[in-house]
Amino acid sequence: MVDLPVSKELMVALLGKLAGDDHYRSRFEHNAEAALEETGFPSNLVVHFPTEQRKLADKAEFEAARKRLTGEVVSECLCIVIPALRLDFGDASKQRSALAA
């Protein structure tokens, strides 16, 4: 098995389609390569995907995985600390009076 990087956004999109789009699920079961390319997977990743037909898991399984993955993305964003920079342009006397207060 080849371990190739895939963006979280692409995986969220794939899981969403597998969780909620019956037509996509059917196309995926019959031709996973074409369905993956339709979703936006690069062809260099698609060629490593197993090509045999398989029965997909229940939609609820894909939805649960999508929610876990989007939860991870949200928690990463919540951990980002944006510095609060304050730049005062203007009268220097206002700046001095603000510092004295």
C-alpha positions in Angstrom: 0.0 0.0 0.0 1.3 3.4 -1.0 0.9 6.3 1.5 0.2 9.4 -0.5 -0.7 12.8 0.9 -4.2 14.1 0.3 -5.5 17.4 1.5 -8.2 17.5 4.3 -10.4 19.6 2.0 -10.4 16.9 -0.6 -11.1 14.1 1.9 -14.0 16.1 3.4 -15.4 16.5 -0.1 -15.0 12.8 -0.9 -16.6 11.8 2.4 -19.4 14.2 1.9 -20.2 12.7 -1.5 -20.0 9.2 -0.2 -22.2 10.1 2.7 -24.9 11.9 0.8 -24.9 11.4 -2.9 -26.4 8.0 -4.0 -25.5 8.6 -7.7 -21.9 9.3 -6.7 -21.8 6.2 -4.5 -23.0 4.1 -7.4 -20.3 5.5 -9.7 -17.7 5.0 -7.0 -18.7 1.3 -6.6 -18.5 0.7 -10.3 -15.5 2.8 -11.2 -13.6 4.3 -8.2 -10.9 5.9 -10.4 -13.3 7.9 -12.5 -15.3 8.9 -9.4 -12.1 10.1 -7.6 -11.0 12.1 -10.6 -14.5 13.6 -10.7 -14.1 14.7 -7.1 -10.8 16.4 -7.9 -8.2 13.8 -6.9 -5.0 14.1 -8.9 -4.4 11.3 -11.4 -1.1 10.4 -9.7 -3.0 9.6 -6.6 -5.9 7.8 -8.3 -3.6 5.2 -10.0 -2.6 3.9 -6.5 -6.3 3.3 -5.5 -7.5 -0.3 -5.5 -9.5 -0.9 -8.6 -11.6 -3.9 -7.7 -15.3 -3.3 -7.1 -16.4 -3.2 -3.5 -19.5 -2.7 -1.5 -19.3 0.7 0.2 -19.9 1.1 3.9 -23.2 2.7 5.1 -23.6 6.4 4.5 -23.7 7.0 8.2 -20.1 5.7 8.5 -18.9 8.2 5.9 -20.8 11.0 7.6 -19.3 10.2 10.9 -15.8 10.1 9.4 -16.5 13.5 7.7 -17.6 15.0 11.0 -14.5 13.8 12.7 -12.3 15.2 10.0 -14.1 18.5 9.9 -13.9 18.6 13.7 -10.1 18.2 13.5 -9.9 21.1 11.0 -12.0 23.3 13.3 -9.9 22.5 16.4 -6.7 23.3 14.4 -8.2 26.7 13.4 -9.2 27.4 17.0 -5.6 26.8 18.1 -4.3 29.5 15.9 -3.4 32.6 17.8 -3.5 35.8 15.7 -1.3 38.5 17.2 -3.1 41.7 18.0 -1.0 44.5 16.5 -1.9 48.1 17.1 -0.4 50.7 14.9 -1.3 54.3 15.7 -0.7 56.8 13.0 -1.5 60.4 13.7 -0.8 63.1 16.2 2.2 62.3 18.5 0.6 64.3 21.4 -2.4 61.8 21.4 0.1 59.0 21.6 1.9 60.6 24.6 -1.3 61.3 26.4 -2.5 57.7 25.8 0.8 56.4 27.3 0.5 58.6 30.3 -3.0 57.4 31.1 
